[in-house]
């Protein structure tokens, strides 16, 4: 996960968790990070990557369609491929935005989010003297008489 690339939902994340992105990533790396924060930042990383792809294709199409460009360089096949690529990237962007929005909408408010508590379970071990060991289950048992 990387806080370096921006996403269109950074403001929503900062509002939902009440901290700047850098601080959210720092918190997510710690032992007390909530599952909602970790998943939100994971979705944000996917979203920022896909938004970068959308921007790259958009810029490539704009460059190809520049009015100063020689018309002999235009390629319908290349533009069709870019349109398919852009459609796929926009679909992914929409899916990530919807998933992140749903997560932020359904998570508990900040003041009621559970904090994970680290506990250590101690195990007591003791060795009993042979005289205190339990007897085998059938030891000394009398045979039951049958009618």
WOJO-V734898 format. One record per backbone hydrogen bond with DSSP energy under -1.0 kcal/mol. NH is the residue of the N-H (numbers start at 0). CO is the residue of the C=O. If there is no record, write none. Layout:
# WOJO-V734898
{{NH CO} {NH CO}}
This chain:
# WOJO-V734898
{{9 6} {12 8} {13 9} {14 10} {15 11} {16 12} {17 13} {23 19} {24 20} {25 21} {26 22} {27 23} {28 24} {29 26} {32 29} {37 33} {38 34} {39 35} {40 36} {41 37} {42 38} {43 39} {44 40} {45 41} {46 42} {47 43} {48 44} {49 45} {50 46} {51 47} {52 48} {53 49} {54 50} {55 51} {56 52} {57 53} {58 54} {59 55} {60 56} {61 57} {62 58} {63 59} {64 60} {65 62} {68 65} {72 69} {73 70} {78 74} {79 75} {80 76} {81 77} {82 78} {83 79} {84 80} {85 81} {86 82} {87 83} {88 84} {89 85} {90 86} {91 87} {92 88} {93 89} {94 90} {95 91} {96 92} {97 93} {98 94} {99 95} {100 96} {101 97} {102 98} {103 99} {104 100} {105 101} {106 102} {111 108} {112 109} {131 128} {138 135} {140 137}}
